[in-house]
């Protein structure tokens, strides 16, 4: 993975996109199904070596790129603290995960088990999503501190919606892994905002031409 602004920006876009969809599910009970499928699919892109290969080209991360522009523009006062909190929490948990070989192996085994289900079901079938949610609970949730998702209680208590939220949080961990592999860090997020915003803007311009 090239440690470039381009790759870091796409990884961060995927992370913000995961966080945005988590918020949509928690408050509205639904989210963009195309984006959901793309993000869930990233969990099974084991051999892909570029963000474009993992997320089916940059255009799939358009809303995440737009989030970078809006969330990072105001520095310490992002317009949507809920989304920022989820994204930062996922980056923190991914760092903890890298120090736990046992959890990494458990996560790998869980994803391989879920991949076998895809031979029989669509990638967003409820059985696959339920398995991914279990993988999240058995690995990332055990690391602590848990990410507390806010939303409408009717949505949060719905088993299918809760499973989709956990599956997206797992996809967020995947994006956080990519962010780190591309050279991302807390310092890059704090002091490299302008470069990330500029790169996101350039990518969006290319997508619009």
N, C-alpha and C positions, 0 to 999 in steps of 0.2 A: 504494500500500500504506500503510494507516494505521500510524503508528509508535505502537502501543499495546501494553500489557501482554498483552492477549488474543492479538494476532497474534504477538508475540514468543514467548509460551508455546507456541502451536501449532507454530511453526517449530522451537523447541527440542525439542518432543515428537517431531516428525518426524525430527529429527537423532538423538535418542536411540534411536528405533525402528530407524532404519537401522543404527546401531552394534550394537544388540541382535541384530538378524537376522544381521549379519556374524559375530558371536560364535557364534550358534547353528549357522550353516553350517560354520564353521571347526572347531568341537568335535564337533558331532553329525552334520553332513552334511545337515541338513534344517532347515527353518524354517517358520513359519506362512505358508501359501501365499496367504491372503487379504491379509495385511499386505504380503507381497512384491509382489503385483500392484498394490496401492494405491501403494506407494512407487515402483515402476518407472513407473507411469502418470504420476506427478508430473513426470517428465522430459519429457513431451509436452504438458503443460498450459501451452502458450506464452502464451495470452491470458488466463488466469485471473488475477484481481486480489485474491483473498482466499485464506487458507489452506484454508478450507472448500471452495472451488471446486477447489483443487488436489488435495486429499486426500479428496474425496467426503464432506464433513461431519466434524465433530470426533470423532464416535464411532470413526472409522477410526484415530484416533491415541490410543485409550484406553491401550494398553500404554506408549506413549511418555509420556503424561501421568503415568502411575503411576511411570515411571522418574524423572521430574522430582522427584516427591515423595521418592523413596528416594535418588536420587543427590545431590541438593542439600541434603538435610536436615542432613547432618553437616558441611557446609562443606568444610574442607580434606581430609576423610577420607571420600570417597564409598565406599559398600560394594563397588562393582565398578569398580576402577581401569581394567580393560581397556576397558570401554564408555566411560568418561570419556576415556581416551586417544584412542580412535578419534574421538570427537566433537570434542575440542579440536584434534586433528590436521586434521580436515576444515575447521574454522573457519579455521585458519591457512592451509591450502592455498587456500581460497576467496579470502582476502585477497590472496594472491600472484597468483591467477588474474586478479583485477580490474585488475592492473597490466600485464597482457600482452594487448594487443589481438589479436595474432596467434593466441594460444591460444584466446581467446574466439571468434574467427571459426572456428577449426578445430573447436572444440567445437560451435558452432552448426551447422556443415556436417555434422558427424558425427551429431548428433541428428536433423537433417532426413533424412539418409540412412536412419537406423534407423526413422524414422516411415514412410517409404515401404514398408518391409518389413511394417509393421502392416497394410497393405492386403491382404496375402496370408497373414499368420500372426497368431496370437493374440499379445497384448502380452508374454506371458511365454514364448513359444516359444523354443526353444534358439537358433534362428538370430538372433532379435532380441536375446536376452541376449548372445550371442557378439559381435554388432556393438557393443552398448553397452560390453562389456568392452574391445573394441579401442579404442573412443573414449576410455575412461578411460586406457588404457595410452599412447595417442598424445598425450594432453593433460595430465591431472592428474599422472600418474606422472612426466612430464617436468619438472614444476615443482620437485619435491623439497622437503623430504625425503619419501621414500616412506613410506606408512603400513605398518608391519610387522604383519601379522595373525598372531596366535598360534592354534594349534589342533592337531588330530590330523593328522599328516603324510599319512595316507591321504586325508583330505578335501582338504587344501591342494593335493595333487598331482593330484587328480581334475580334469580340464579343465572339466567342466560346473559343478562346485562352485566352482572358481576363477573362472569367468566370472560366476557369480551373485554372488559376493562383490564382484568389481570393479563390476558393475552397481549393486549396493547402495551402494558407496562413491561412485559417480557420483550416485546419488539423494541421498546425504548431502551432496554439494556443492550440489545443488539446494536442500536444506533450509537449508544455511548461507547461500546467497544470500538466501533468504527471511528468515532471521534478521537479516541485515544490513539488508535493505530495511525491515524492521519496527523498526529502531532498535537492534538487538542489537549488543553489543560485548563485549570481554573484561571491561570494567568492569561492565557490566550483569550478566554471569555471576558476577563475584566479589562485587559489592556489592549486587546486586539479587536475591539468591537468595530472600529471604523473599517478595518480591512475586511472583516466578515460581511459587514453591511455593503461595502463596495462590490465584493465578489458576488453576493446574492443579487445585487442590482444588475450587475453585468450578465449573470446567468439568465435572469428574468428577461432582460432586453433581448438576449439571443433567442430565447424561447418565443418571444413575441414577434420576431422578424420572419 
